Amino acid sequence: MYDECDFVIDSRKVTPGCIFVAIRGEKTDGHFYVQDALFKGAKYAVVEKEVDAPASQLIKVENTVDFLINTARDKVQKYKPFVIGITGSNGKTTTKELISQSIGKENCFANPGNFNTEIGLPLSIINHYHGERYLVLEMAMNKFGDIAKLCEMAQPDVSVLLNVGSAHRGVAGNDQAILEGKLQIIGKMRPNGTAVVINDERILRKISTPFLVTFGYRKGDYQLLDYCYHDLSTTAAYKTASETVEFNLKSIWNTGQLTNIAAVLAVLDLIKVNYNKDLIENFSPVQGRFKVFKHRDIIVIDDCYNASLESFRVAIETLRKLGKRSFAVVGSIKEQGVYSAQTHQELGKMLEALDGVIVYNSDHEIDFMSCSKEILRTDDAEQVVLFLRKILQPQDVVLFKASRAVQIEKVLEKYMEGSK
């Protein structure tokens, strides 16, 4: 019934012959759009409650999200691929891309973009996985239990745990719940599966699997030994199980990104795939994930995709290591719940290390933050841009960073207008 059918959850994206899955969300309910989807040519609509539509075109299930997960699980079980699952508070996408590109697209499927949730990940498998030998899956956690559910859909043979920070702690409950939730990627991997885990004692003491490989900055089985910046490039040295290797990366990579390359090298060794030095050295960080470039002699860091205290700390450390005048355009860290005031107060202390801070307060959780280096606070993107163009000098560095909901990338886009 489902073979060769695309699954969609947005009635605006319905195409003839697809299957529309009605998802109940926080802001709307897909069941309101069933008739519209069928009118546009959907073959079936998957629903979990009564709707006014022909019964012959309805597939009634108890839970439509579970239906997606179960359908994706059936597809995975049909092809029996080797599954590499990746989670962590930061760096999942870059790590996924490095591993999947190293394996090669002929033999590997990786979930695209940020299709990493209990809805997005199964959708990507259902619609785009075609039996490749390897599945490299980025798995996101919003609340406790998300990782376990995704692992039940695609049980990892290798589970990669990059780091555990405070992102989403207002939703997950607290930092301990985040840690326990991330650890599910190891608890739910296949029997005799291998865990590749950052060398963090807080994490390692909770892991009992006999098949464990660690990585870290100057510690672990696979190590980032040292690194330095020159112009807009990075030289980094690594220790693997068999050698010491140096990469000359064609952009600025922060410590977290560099450390995660050690995890990539560990995974490639486990699956007996040789790393491609040229691929790694020429890999360009994904847009919005600490991507560094020059614009009119100003060094711009696009870290707009998301934010946490940990990722801010790494970003600020990198700015200082570059040894230039450093500025940041910052917005709220979201999903902190009752911890929001504490989080933003801590952020203010971190930002003291910079030469100037511009606060983009389109979202007012950032109002909890105070910093003596603040030089502008406004919710007007155009005012931010005009101010930056007034104060920035050649070779200055400016970071754009906030949680995704703030849409600080729109400020960056305005700043980039007229770029050649």
CORSUL-V299654 format. One record per residue. SS is DSSP state (H for helix, E for strand, L for the rest). OMEGA is omega in degrees with one decimal (NA if undefined). NEAR is the number of other C-alpha atoms within 8 Angstrom. Layout:
BEGIN
SS:OMEGA:NEAR
SS:OMEGA:NEAR
END
This chain:
BEGIN
L:-173.0:2
L:-175.8:5
L:176.7:4
L:177.4:4
L:171.4:9
L:176.2:9
E:177.3:11
E:177.6:12
L:-179.9:10
L:-175.9:8
H:178.2:12
H:-178.3:5
H:179.5:7
L:171.9:13
L:-177.8:8
L:177.6:8
L:-179.0:9
L:174.8:14
E:179.6:14
E:179.8:17
E:-176.3:12
L:-179.3:15
L:174.2:11
E:-178.5:8
L:-178.9:7
L:-173.2:5
L:-179.5:4
L:-176.9:6
E:-179.2:11
H:179.1:14
H:177.7:11
H:-171.2:6
H:-178.3:10
H:-179.3:14
H:179.3:9
H:-179.5:8
H:179.8:14
H:178.6:11
H:-179.6:7
L:174.6:9
L:175.6:11
L:-179.0:15
L:178.7:11
E:168.9:11
E:178.1:15
E:-173.5:13
E:176.2:16
L:175.0:10
L:-176.2:6
L:174.7:5
L:179.7:7
L:-178.1:5
L:-179.8:8
L:-177.4:6
H:-178.2:5
H:-179.3:4
H:-179.6:9
E:171.4:11
E:-175.0:8
E:179.1:8
L:-179.9:9
L:-177.6:5
L:-173.5:8
H:176.2:13
H:176.8:9
H:176.4:7
H:178.0:9
H:-178.3:11
H:-178.7:13
H:178.4:9
H:176.9:10
H:178.7:13
H:178.1:12
H:179.9:8
H:177.5:10
H:-179.4:11
H:177.9:8
H:-174.8:6
H:178.4:7
L:178.4:6
L:170.1:11
E:-171.4:9
E:172.8:13
E:179.8:13
E:-176.5:15
E:171.4:16
E:-177.3:15
L:-178.6:13
L:-179.4:11
L:170.1:8
L:-175.8:11
H:-172.8:13
H:-180.0:10
H:178.5:10
H:177.8:13
H:-177.2:13
H:178.8:9
H:179.9:11
H:-175.9:12
H:178.8:13
H:176.8:8
H:177.8:12
H:-179.5:9
L:-173.0:8
L:178.7:8
L:-174.9:5
L:-169.4:9
E:170.5:13
E:174.2:11
E:179.3:11
L:-173.4:13
L:172.0:6
L:179.8:5
L:174.5:8
L:-170.6:11
L:-176.6:12
L:-179.9:12
L:174.5:11
L:-175.1:11
H:-177.5:10
H:177.0:14
H:177.6:14
H:-178.5:13
H:178.3:12
H:-178.9:11
H:-172.5:12
H:-168.1:9
H:178.7:6
L:-175.7:9
L:172.5:4
L:177.8:6
L:-174.7:11
L:-177.7:8
E:170.1:11
E:175.7:12
E:-167.8:15
E:172.0:13
E:-174.8:13
L:-178.0:13
L:176.5:10
L:172.0:12
L:178.8:8
L:-179.6:11
L:179.0:11
L:-179.4:9
H:-177.2:13
H:178.8:14
H:-179.8:11
H:179.2:9
H:178.5:14
H:174.8:13
H:177.1:9
H:-178.3:12
L:-172.8:9
L:-174.5:11
L:166.8:15
L:172.6:13
E:178.5:13
E:-178.2:15
E:176.5:13
E:-171.9:14
L:-176.6:15
L:177.6:9
L:-179.6:9
L:-173.4:12
L:180.0:11
L:177.1:10
L:-173.1:12
H:175.6:15
H:178.5:12
H:-177.3:10
H:178.9:12
L:178.0:9
L:-176.8:8
H:179.0:10
H:178.2:6
H:176.7:11
H:179.9:17
H:-179.2:11
H:179.4:9
H:179.0:14
H:-179.0:13
H:179.0:9
H:178.5:11
H:176.4:17
H:-180.0:9
H:-176.7:6
L:178.0:11
L:-177.5:13
L:171.1:8
L:-177.0:4
L:173.3:6
L:-177.6:11
E:176.9:11
E:174.2:13
E:-165.1:15
E:175.8:13
E:-176.0:13
L:-178.8:11
L:-174.2:6
H:179.2:6
H:179.7:6
H:-172.6:10
H:-177.7:9
L:178.4:7
L:-176.6:6
L:-179.0:7
L:-177.8:5
L:-179.9:7
L:-176.6:4
L:-171.8:8
E:173.3:9
E:-178.2:12
E:176.1:12
E:179.5:17
E:176.9:14
E:-179.0:10
L:172.8:8
L:179.8:10
L:178.9:12
L:176.1:10
E:-170.0:17
E:158.5:15
E:-175.2:17
E:-178.8:10
E:177.9:9
E:175.6:9
E:-179.9:7
E:171.2:10
E:-171.1:7
L:176.9:4
L:177.9:10
E:-175.5:12
E:170.3:14
E:-176.6:12
E:179.5:14
E:-176.1:12
E:169.5:13
E:175.5:13
L:179.4:13
L:-172.7:6
L:-173.7:5
L:167.0:6
E:-175.3:8
E:179.1:8
E:177.0:8
E:173.0:10
E:-173.5:9
E:-171.3:14
L:175.6:11
L:176.5:10
L:175.8:11
L:178.3:10
L:-174.2:10
H:179.3:8
H:178.5:9
H:-179.2:10
H:178.3:11
H:-179.1:13
H:173.0:12
H:176.0:10
H:176.6:15
H:177.4:17
H:179.9:11
H:178.2:11
H:-179.8:13
H:-179.1:11
H:175.2:13
H:-178.4:9
H:-178.3:7
L:175.1:6
L:172.9:6
L:180.0:9
L:176.9:7
L:177.6:8
L:-174.6:7
H:-179.4:7
H:-179.6:6
H:-178.2:8
H:-176.1:11
H:-177.3:10
H:179.8:8
L:178.7:9
L:178.5:7
L:-176.0:8
L:179.5:9
L:179.2:9
L:-179.5:11
L:180.0:11
L:176.8:14
E:-172.6:13
E:179.1:11
E:178.3:9
E:176.6:8
E:-179.7:9
L:178.4:6
L:173.7:8
E:176.4:13
E:-176.2:12
E:175.5:12
E:178.5:12
E:177.1:15
E:-170.8:14
L:-168.7:16
L:-180.0:12
L:-175.9:11
L:170.5:14
L:176.9:11
H:-177.4:13
H:-179.1:8
H:173.5:9
H:-178.1:11
H:-179.8:9
H:179.6:11
H:-178.5:10
H:176.7:12
H:-179.7:8
H:177.5:10
H:-179.0:11
H:-178.8:11
H:177.8:6
H:172.9:7
L:-179.4:6
L:173.6:9
L:-170.4:9
E:179.4:13
E:177.7:13
E:169.1:12
E:-169.9:12
E:173.5:13
L:-172.5:15
L:164.6:13
L:-173.8:15
L:177.5:11
L:177.5:10
L:175.4:13
H:-177.9:9
H:-179.7:6
H:-171.5:9
H:-179.4:14
H:-179.9:10
H:-178.8:7
H:-175.6:11
H:173.6:14
H:176.8:11
H:177.8:10
H:178.9:11
H:178.4:11
H:178.7:8
H:-174.6:9
H:176.2:11
L:-178.0:10
L:-176.5:7
L:-179.7:13
L:178.6:9
E:-177.8:10
E:174.5:15
E:-177.1:13
E:176.2:12
E:-170.2:15
L:172.1:13
L:170.9:9
L:-166.7:9
H:171.4:8
H:178.9:12
H:179.1:12
H:174.6:7
H:-173.1:10
L:170.8:11
L:-177.5:8
L:-178.1:10
L:-179.6:5
L:179.6:10
E:-178.8:11
E:175.5:7
E:173.9:8
E:-177.4:9
E:173.1:11
L:-179.0:7
L:-176.9:8
H:-179.6:11
H:178.3:8
H:176.5:8
H:-177.0:13
H:-179.9:11
H:179.6:8
H:179.2:8
H:-178.5:8
H:179.0:7
H:-171.0:6
H:-173.3:6
L:178.7:8
L:178.9:6
L:179.3:7
L:170.7:9
L:177.4:13
E:176.6:13
E:-179.7:12
E:172.4:13
E:-174.2:15
E:174.6:16
L:174.1:16
L:-173.4:16
H:-176.2:10
H:-178.6:5
H:-179.9:10
L:179.9:10
L:176.2:15
H:177.5:11
H:174.8:8
H:178.2:12
H:179.1:10
H:178.1:8
H:178.7:10
H:-176.5:7
H:-177.8:8
L:-177.6:6
L:178.1:4
L:178.1:6
L:NA:2
END
